[in-house]
């Protein structure tokens, strides 16, 4: 979702900067466009980094024999890193 938001911000900024020829006395649309393009790039990079980051998990398997019945007992435990 953040990658899409970054692309959207970049496109809106590019439209404001390069496609519109509107002069407003109270705001510089070129500057706003460049700011939106910069924010879009930053948001997209953050989204890619968060998507690529791998969560680590550790699985422990213990096998033993039950002395009373003589049957095999497997125990599994999985731990994963919590989300920040």
N, C-alpha and C positions, 0 to 999 in steps of 0.2 A: 504494500500500500504506500509506503514512503517513497518507493522508487517512482511510482505513478505520480505522486504529489510533486516530486522533484522535477519530473519531466513537464508536468503542467505548469509549474512556476517558471521554468525555463522558457517554455513556449510563449506564455503570456508576456514575459519580459522581453523576448525577442520581438513580439508583435508591437509592443509599446515603443521599443527602441527603433526598429528598422521599418515598420510598415505604416505607422501613423505619422502624418504630417500636420498634427494639430498643435497650435501654440496656445499655451495657457499661461497667464501672467503669475498665477499663484502657485504653480507646481511645474517642475521640470520633468516631463514624461520620459526623456532619455535617461536621466539619472534613476528614476523609479524602475525603468526597464532593466538597466544594468544591475540594480540591486536585486530585482526579482530573479534575473538569470543567475547571479551569484548564489542566492539562497537556494535556487533549484539545484544547482550543482552540488552544494553542500548537503542538502537533504538526500539527493540520490546517492551520494557517496556513503553517507551514514546508513542508508537503507541497504546498500550492497554489503557493507561491512557486517551489519547485523545478520544478514541472510547467510553469509558465507561462514560466519563464526560457528564452530561446531561445539555442541554441548557434549561433555564427557560423561560417560557412565561406566561404572565398574560392576561387573557381575561376579559373584562368588558362588561356587558350587562345592558343596561338601557331601561326600559319599561315605556312608558308614554302614555297618551291619548291626542290626538289632540283635542283642544277645539272647533275648527271650524267644523270638520267633525264627531267627536266622535269616530274616529277609533284609534286603538292601534298602537303605533309606537315603533319599536324595534331598538336600536342602539347598534352595536357591535364594539369594539376596541380591537385589539390584539397587545401586545408589546412583543418583544423577545429580549434576550440579544444579542448584536452584537458579531460577531466573533472577537477574539483577533488578 
